[in-house]
Amino acid sequence: MIRFGLLPAFGVFLLFLSCNDTQDRSGRELAIVREIKSDPSGPFYVDFRHYPANRSALPVGVFDSGTGGLAVLEAILCYDGHDNVTHAAGADGIPDFAAERFQYLADDANMPYGRYDAEGKADFLRELVVKDVAFLVGNRYYLSPWDTQPHRDKEPVKAIVIACNTATAFGLETVRKAMDSWGAGVEIMGIIEAGAAEALHKMQGEKDGVIGILATEGTCASGGYPRTIQKLLPQYPSAAGGVAVIQQAGIGLAGAIDGDKNYIDPLATAVRKRTEYRGPDIGDNRYPIDPSLLTLYHFDTTGNHLLTQKDGRGEWREIQLNSVRNYIRYMVTEMAVRMEKEYPGRVLREVILGCTHYPYYAKEIKDHFLRLRQQDAGYARVISLEIELIDPAASLAGRLYDYLQEKSLWGTSGNEESRFFISVANPLLPANRLDSLGRFVYDYKYGRNPGTSLQYVKIVAFSQQWIPAPVRERLRENVPCTWKLIRWQ
């Protein structure tokens, strides 16, 4: 269970995650940083000597560990906080980024990022983030993962948005220092600071409030949100009398949303082997399902959404989640249970959706919080009836606007010229261990080490071949502006 420590220096109940200091580790230059700049024969090389000096016409880069970051891109595309002619504050009915092109990268082959730190692979995660940035500032991509030679007509970008919370928490400082060493001068901004600032803004004047953070286990373990809230707190003095923070990892939720078979298998009809299923379970030492809380979890038991097994005495032996809805209900219930135990005199008022996948299911998340209030008087005392979910994406869009305005980097084309790319496991690399669907097997995915210079993935254009139908349907429904821009290959 995640524990927090009191920070009396602020004279408030700001509870801060005790974790490894990622700043020191982030400060180390990974081998991939040197390789990208210095090895023309390598698969990741970028020729920074000829990076465009006039960058206004270049696209803006956005990346995430999967398709979840498209929710951030959607928020950017829909953002209307200023007059497009005068740039004065105030909506004018025209999206502020209407004249911008975007490049989006979904590192789907390596997702979910939130698991790497738990598997002791934080440095490998940082290497992945560096490679994501290198792709956006480079010119290479593939038409097919079976191609041996890349195409080189992709434009570099003028700014980069890290839509992924885990990538921001573990890799932001690393890639900023990498960018300095490369000398390209491309601005890189992450999503965590935007979410923390929005939550503190809404908490001003509250005396007994709690900021909740729902995120991947990697983001929670990094301490990125609590640390940033601590850093920003002096800017919100009226919130300083009553801010507390509680985190809850959504174990497997991002993977389930993206259809990762380690967390969800639509064809499963019975309990799966522990080597095949990586979500919460009765026997999980860190993230157990508590049979005594089954009424509170209120799991959906229809079809194969919950896989269970009892022993000969009728006792629960296995309980495995097999639907996005059940992952959500587990995560929300666990946060509520801890709230009642740890902060019985305080109220959960704001919850940051600290993973780009979670806003897709904001209604389901909020509905379960409110259901718990109705079900138990104890939860009614610690969960606000007006509980508000915060999507940091809108705040991040505002930061991007301010940067383009400050640097006079406004484009003159249009959103329809945007491009979308996705990583696919490299079928030509003998070292790769893939399953029947061509994806990395779990132990191999999280067993890799940094510094090998292997091209584990090929980056190709969005295709129905690489993005399952249920995910495409979710995108069509939840990110309509972005959906219209995707040219499926």
Secondary structure in CASP SS format (residue, H / E / C, confidence):
PFRMAT SS
TARGET T0000
AUTHOR 0000-0000-0000
METHOD secondary structure of the structure
MODEL  1
M C 1.00
I C 1.00
R C 1.00
F E 1.00
G E 1.00
L E 1.00
L C 1.00
P H 1.00
A H 1.00
F H 1.00
G C 1.00
V C 1.00
F C 1.00
L C 1.00
L E 1.00
F E 1.00
L E 1.00
S C 1.00
C C 1.00
N C 1.00
D C 1.00
T H 1.00
Q H 1.00
D H 1.00
R H 1.00
S H 1.00
G C 1.00
R C 1.00
E C 1.00
L C 1.00
A H 1.00
I H 1.00
V H 1.00
R H 1.00
E H 1.00
I H 1.00
K H 1.00
S H 1.00
D C 1.00
P C 1.00
S C 1.00
G C 1.00
P C 1.00
F C 1.00
Y C 1.00
V C 1.00
D C 1.00
F H 1.00
R H 1.00
H H 1.00
Y C 1.00
P C 1.00
A C 1.00
N C 1.00
R C 1.00
S C 1.00
A C 1.00
L C 1.00
P C 1.00
V E 1.00
G E 1.00
V E 1.00
F E 1.00
D E 1.00
S C 1.00
G C 1.00
T H 1.00
G H 1.00
G H 1.00
L H 1.00
A H 1.00
V H 1.00
L H 1.00
E H 1.00
A H 1.00
I H 1.00
L H 1.00
C H 1.00
Y C 1.00
D C 1.00
G C 1.00
H E 1.00
D C 1.00
N C 1.00
V C 1.00
T C 1.00
H C 1.00
A C 1.00
A E 1.00
G C 1.00
A C 1.00
D C 1.00
G C 1.00
I C 1.00
P C 1.00
D C 1.00
F C 1.00
A C 1.00
A C 1.00
E C 1.00
R C 1.00
F E 1.00
Q E 1.00
Y E 1.00
L E 1.00
A E 1.00
D C 1.00
D H 1.00
A H 1.00
N H 1.00
M C 1.00
P C 1.00
Y H 1.00
G H 1.00
R H 1.00
Y C 1.00
D H 1.00
A H 1.00
E H 1.00
G C 1.00
K C 1.00
A H 1.00
D H 1.00
F H 1.00
L H 1.00
R H 1.00
E H 1.00
L H 1.00
V H 1.00
V H 1.00
K H 1.00
D H 1.00
V H 1.00
A H 1.00
F H 1.00
L H 1.00
V H 1.00
G C 1.00
N C 1.00
R C 1.00
Y E 1.00
Y E 1.00
L C 1.00
S C 1.00
P C 1.00
W C 1.00
D C 1.00
T C 1.00
Q C 1.00
P C 1.00
H E 1.00
R C 1.00
D C 1.00
K C 1.00
E C 1.00
P C 1.00
V C 1.00
K C 1.00
A E 1.00
I E 1.00
V E 1.00
I E 1.00
A C 1.00
C C 1.00
N H 1.00
T H 1.00
A H 1.00
T H 1.00
A H 1.00
F H 1.00
G H 1.00
L H 1.00
E H 1.00
T H 1.00
V H 1.00
R H 1.00
K H 1.00
A H 1.00
M H 1.00
D H 1.00
S H 1.00
W H 1.00
G C 1.00
A C 1.00
G C 1.00
V C 1.00
E E 1.00
I E 1.00
M E 1.00
G E 1.00
I C 1.00
I H 1.00
E H 1.00
A H 1.00
G H 1.00
A H 1.00
A H 1.00
E H 1.00
A H 1.00
L H 1.00
H H 1.00
K H 1.00
M C 1.00
Q C 1.00
G C 1.00
E C 1.00
K C 1.00
D C 1.00
G E 1.00
V E 1.00
I E 1.00
G E 1.00
I E 1.00
L E 1.00
A E 1.00
T C 1.00
E H 1.00
G H 1.00
T H 1.00
C H 1.00
A H 1.00
S H 1.00
G C 1.00
G H 1.00
Y H 1.00
P H 1.00
R H 1.00
T H 1.00
I H 1.00
Q H 1.00
K H 1.00
L H 1.00
L H 1.00
P H 1.00
Q H 1.00
Y C 1.00
P H 1.00
S H 1.00
A H 1.00
A C 1.00
G C 1.00
G C 1.00
V E 1.00
A E 1.00
V E 1.00
I E 1.00
Q E 1.00
Q E 1.00
A E 1.00
G C 1.00
I C 1.00
G C 1.00
L H 1.00
A H 1.00
G H 1.00
A H 1.00
I H 1.00
D C 1.00
G C 1.00
D C 1.00
K C 1.00
N C 1.00
Y C 1.00
I C 1.00
D C 1.00
P C 1.00
L C 1.00
A C 1.00
T C 1.00
A C 1.00
V C 1.00
R C 1.00
K C 1.00
R C 1.00
T C 1.00
E C 1.00
Y C 1.00
R C 1.00
G C 1.00
P C 1.00
D E 1.00
I C 1.00
G C 1.00
D C 1.00
N C 1.00
R C 1.00
Y C 1.00
P E 1.00
I C 1.00
D C 1.00
P H 1.00
S H 1.00
L H 1.00
L H 1.00
T H 1.00
L H 1.00
Y H 1.00
H C 1.00
F C 1.00
D C 1.00
T C 1.00
T C 1.00
G C 1.00
N C 1.00
H C 1.00
L E 1.00
L E 1.00
T E 1.00
Q E 1.00
K E 1.00
D C 1.00
G C 1.00
R C 1.00
G C 1.00
E C 1.00
W E 1.00
R E 1.00
E E 1.00
I E 1.00
Q E 1.00
L E 1.00
N C 1.00
S C 1.00
V H 1.00
R H 1.00
N H 1.00
Y H 1.00
I H 1.00
R H 1.00
Y H 1.00
M H 1.00
V H 1.00
T H 1.00
E H 1.00
M H 1.00
A H 1.00
V H 1.00
R H 1.00
M H 1.00
E H 1.00
K H 1.00
E H 1.00
Y C 1.00
P C 1.00
G C 1.00
R C 1.00
V E 1.00
L E 1.00
R E 1.00
E E 1.00
V E 1.00
I E 1.00
L E 1.00
G E 1.00
C C 1.00
T C 1.00
H C 1.00
Y H 1.00
P H 1.00
Y H 1.00
Y H 1.00
A H 1.00
K H 1.00
E H 1.00
I H 1.00
K H 1.00
D H 1.00
H H 1.00
F H 1.00
L H 1.00
R H 1.00
L H 1.00
R H 1.00
Q H 1.00
Q H 1.00
D C 1.00
A H 1.00
G H 1.00
Y H 1.00
A H 1.00
R H 1.00
V H 1.00
I E 1.00
S E 1.00
L E 1.00
E E 1.00
I E 1.00
E E 1.00
L E 1.00
I E 1.00
D C 1.00
P C 1.00
A H 1.00
A H 1.00
S H 1.00
L H 1.00
A H 1.00
G H 1.00
R H 1.00
L H 1.00
Y H 1.00
D H 1.00
Y H 1.00
L H 1.00
Q H 1.00
E H 1.00
K C 1.00
S C 1.00
L C 1.00
W C 1.00
G C 1.00
T C 1.00
S C 1.00
G C 1.00
N H 1.00
E H 1.00
E H 1.00
S C 1.00
R E 1.00
F E 1.00
F E 1.00
I E 1.00
S E 1.00
V E 1.00
A E 1.00
N C 1.00
P C 1.00
L C 1.00
L C 1.00
P C 1.00
A C 1.00
N C 1.00
R C 1.00
L E 1.00
D C 1.00
S C 1.00
L C 1.00
G C 1.00
R C 1.00
F E 1.00
V C 1.00
Y H 1.00
D H 1.00
Y H 1.00
K H 1.00
Y C 1.00
G C 1.00
R C 1.00
N C 1.00
P C 1.00
G C 1.00
T C 1.00
S C 1.00
L C 1.00
Q C 1.00
Y C 1.00
V E 1.00
K E 1.00
I E 1.00
V E 1.00
A E 1.00
F C 1.00
S C 1.00
Q C 1.00
Q C 1.00
W C 1.00
I C 1.00
P C 1.00
A H 1.00
P H 1.00
V H 1.00
R H 1.00
E H 1.00
R H 1.00
L H 1.00
R H 1.00
E H 1.00
N H 1.00
V C 1.00
P H 1.00
C H 1.00
T H 1.00
W H 1.00
K H 1.00
L H 1.00
I C 1.00
R C 1.00
W C 1.00
Q C 1.00
END
